[in-house]
Amino acid sequence: MTALALIGFWLAAATFFPQTAQPETALSLDAIMSRVAANQDHSEAARKLYRCEQHIHVITSEPGQKVIREETADYTLLPTSTGTQVQLDRLTGRYWSNGKYEDFSGEPVPLPNSWDADYIRDVRMCLTGEKSRCDSGTLLFPLTSEEQKQYDFHLLGRETVGGRDAYHISFSPNNKNSFVWAGEAFIDATDFQPLRVFTNLSRRVPFTVRIMLGTDMSGFGYNVVYKRQPDGSWFPSSYGTEYNLRLFFRSRAVSVLMDTIFEPADLTTK
């Protein structure tokens, strides 16, 4: 066989028997989280250009017993030149009073001075970003470059989540005395954005707080699912948590569910 014929043979063989794709270069954990931080910084900025609709359902009950109060609220959040306009579109619920449930719709909310009404309103305000006694940013574990500085990360492996290849990563505060989040995150291996995040408190409520202030919380954490947007950003699409709360002589089981829909805002209007 001539050299020319030999070359032709190998070219033909390459057509019918393509070479196996070379495995991608493994990324270090630092490289993964660096990309996640940059993308989350972008998503935080992009979110200001989106309007979103939030559906929030909150229940407080006596642990293992009857529901004390239940509220369902629909909000629209609109970006403005100075921040975000929060608009309550619908509010319905029920509460236990004098041995029976009373239904209500709209504001003003009945029994405004009751503990359960105040607590649920605080939860709703936190989730929508309205001013309240808590910071809405602490409810969702942030993967931005600034927030990553206070956490240690460990790569647990690689898995498929919702049909997408993902890095499975655990995180915990680098300051063991911090009272923040610990948990796990699944990071999309293509977009380097969170697919799902599970958290719990990094440590128990301090002993002095439990004794002196009569305050304790158990099972507090959340499950957040993220969804990809048309511009490539990833925003939280659903949030869920259940926990037990004790304040002095009052004990409550709390359940919170929130679904969010994002769409690009028409900034040429109001």
N, C-alpha and C positions, 0 to 999 in steps of 0.2 A: 504494500500500500504506500502510495506516494505521500510526501509531507502534506501536500495540498488536500489530498483525499482524507488524510487523518484529521486535519483541522476541521473539514466539513463534517466528519463523523461526530466529533466532539460537540460541534455547534448544534447538530441535530439532536444529540443525546441530551444536551442542556435544555432543549425545548420540551422534550417529553419527560425529563427527570429533573425538575428545577431543584436548585440547592435549598436545603433546609434553612429557614430564616435564622439569623444569628440571634442568640438571646440578648435582650436589652441589658445594658450595664446597670447593675444594682445601684440604687441610690442610697446614700447614707441617711440616717434618721434626721440629721441636721439639715440635709438638703431637702428632704421631704417637707419638714416643718417650715423651712424658709420659704418654699414655694406656697405653702398653705397660707403663711402670714401675708405674703404679698397679695395673694388672691383675695383673702378676706378683707384686707385694707381696701382693695378695689371694690368689693361687694358692699362694704360699709358706705363708701362714697356713692356707689350706684343706687343704693336704696333710697337716697334722697330724691331721686328722679322718678320714683315709682309711687303710685297710689296703692293702698292695700285695703282689703276688707277682712276684718277679724270677727270670728264667731267664737264667743267665750262662754263656757258653761262651768259654773262653780257650785259645789255642794258642801255644806257643813253639816255634820251630824254628830250625835253622841256616839262614841266608839261602840260599834256592834249593836246600835239601837236606831232610833228613828232619825229621819232627816229633820234638822232644825230649820234650815233655810236653803233655798235653791234658786239660782238666777241664771238666765240666759240672755246674753247681750250681743248685739251686732254693732260694729263700729266701722266707720270709714276714716282712713288716715290719708290726708292730702298734703303733699309737699308745698311749702310756701317759701317766699324769699327769706323769711326769718326763722324757719324751722318746720314744724309739722302741725297741721290743723287736725284736731281730733274731734270727730263728729259721732255722737251716739244716735244710731238710726232706730234701734228697737231694744226694749228691755221688758222682759216678762219674768215671772217667778212665783214662788209660794213660800210661806213661812208658817211655822207651827205657833198657834196662839189659842189659849183657852180650850185646849183639848181637841182642836181641829186645824186643818190647813186652810189658810186664806190665800187666794190667788191675787196677784196684782199685775198691772201693766203700765209701763211708762214711769216717768218721774213726776213729782217727788216720790222717792222710795218710801214705802210704809215703815214704821218703826225705825226712823233714822238714828235713834239713840241706842238701839240694841247693839250688843257686841258683834253678833253675826253679820248684821247689815253693814256695820263699819268695816269689819274685816274683809268681807267679800268686795266691798267697794275699793278698798286698798289694793286687793289682788287685781281687780279690773284696771285700776289706774296704773299699776306697775306694768301690766302687760301691754297697755296702750301707750306707755311713756308719758302719761300725764304727771303733773307734780303731785307727789305724795310723800309719805314718811319713809318710803324705800326707793331704791335706785333700780329702775327697770333693767339696767345693764347687767346687774348681778344675777338676773334670772336665767340668762342664757350664757352658757360658757363661751366666752369669746376666744377665737383663735387668731386674733390680729397680732401684729408684730409687737405691739406694746404689752398686751396681756400675756403673751407667751413667755415673757421674761420671768414671771413668777412661778412657772411650772417646770417640772421634770417630765420628760417623755420617754416611753419605752415601746419599741416595735415588737408586737406580739405575733405578727404573721401577716399573711395575705389571704383574703377571702373574697367571695362573690356576694354582693349585697344588692338586691333588686336588679340582678342581671348585669351589674357593673363590677369590674375588678377593683378591689379596695385594699388599702393598707389598714390593718387593725392595730391601733395605738392606744396605750394607756397613759394617763397623766395624773400627777399628784403635785401638790405645792412643794417648791424647793425649801420653803420655810415650814417646818413641821408644826410650828405653833400657830400657823395661819388658820383662820376659820373660813375656808373657801371651798372650792370644788375639788373632787377627785373623781375619776371615772374612766371611760373608754370612748374612743371615737373611731369611726370608719371613714377613711379618707379616700376619695375617688382617685384611682391611680393614673387617670388621664388628665382630669381637670385640676387635681390637687385642691379639692374643695371638700368640706364635710358632707357625707351622706346621712350619717346618723351619729348622735352623741348621747351617751348615757352618763348621768352623774349622780353623786351623792355627796353629802357634806364630808369634808376631809377629816373631821374629828367631831366628837360629841360635844354638845353644849357644855361649857365649863362647869365644874362642880359648884363653884361659888354662885354662878348664875342660877343653877337649878335650885340651890338651897335658899339663897338670900332673896332672889327675885321670883322664885316659884315658877320658873319658865323652863320648859323642855320641849324638844322636838325629835321625833324619830321617823326614820324612813324617808326623810326629805331628800328629794333628788328629782331628776326629770329625764324624759325621753324626748328628744327633738329630732324630727325628720326634715331634711333639707330638700329643696327642689331647684332644678336648673332653670334659669330664666333665658329668654331669647338672646340677650346680649352676652351670655356666658357666665353671668353672676349666679351664685347659689344663695337662696334665702330660706329661712326657716318656714316650713309649710304647716307643721303640726307640732303641738307641744302637749305633753301630758305628765301629770304628777299626782301622787296620792301619799299623804303623810298624816301622822298624828301630832297634835299640838296640845300642850298643857300650859295654861296661864293661871297661876294661883289655884283656885278651886274649880276652874273651868277646863274641861277636856273636850277636844273636838277631833274628828276625823275629817280631813279636807281632801276634796277631789277637784282637780282643775284640768279642763280640756280646752285647747284652743286650736282652731284651724284658720289659716291665713291664705288669702289669694292676692297675688301681686300682679299689677299690670302697669306698663309705662304711663306716666301721667302726661296729660296735655297741658304743658306749661304755658301755652298761648292763651288759655282761659284765665279765670280769676287769679 
